[in-house]
């Protein structure tokens, strides 16, 4: 196996989501080449108290691996930082037109709101059109949000946004997630959101444009 020093693929899938959810783990699970990792010991970059579920390392840049798809093509797989203060690294990946997988903790009641916050954080309807949501740790425990609750909230961003359950440690699960994300490479026109944000434009924008031109 050879070490990849930079992107060599036409298609890429980026993993985004909160700290410790399994983005780097998923890259390692699926990659067919040695992963270029940017993980460091968290004690050197951590801000604030450590929670029980926090891992000891954190990603500070872009983790990079490659997966060989069934058709023989190579797909770049990128893991992004979960900490908000490394948002610039994440933004650089989202801007590349990569397909996006938003990973979330499926066993936490607050994840429904957290996924909505992350969707707003990573972009707009153009980004959401190439985004899927993958939930980890779905074990049927008491207090886990119902899948229907996720679908209702995601429907406010895109009515047909794919939602899957997956274990980032399992290669087959990650392959399924990545293939679902790649299906968005050539999507049909996305369905409108169920509850779009209130429009700020006038009912007859052409009139407003004409008025603007007359007063310019």
Helices and strands as residue ranges (DSSP letters): E 11-17, H 23-30, E 39-41, G 42-44, E 57-59, E 63-68, E 74-79, G 84-86, H 87-94, E 99-105, H 111-122, H 125-128, E 131-136, H 147-154, E 163-165, H 171-182, G 183-186, H 205-215
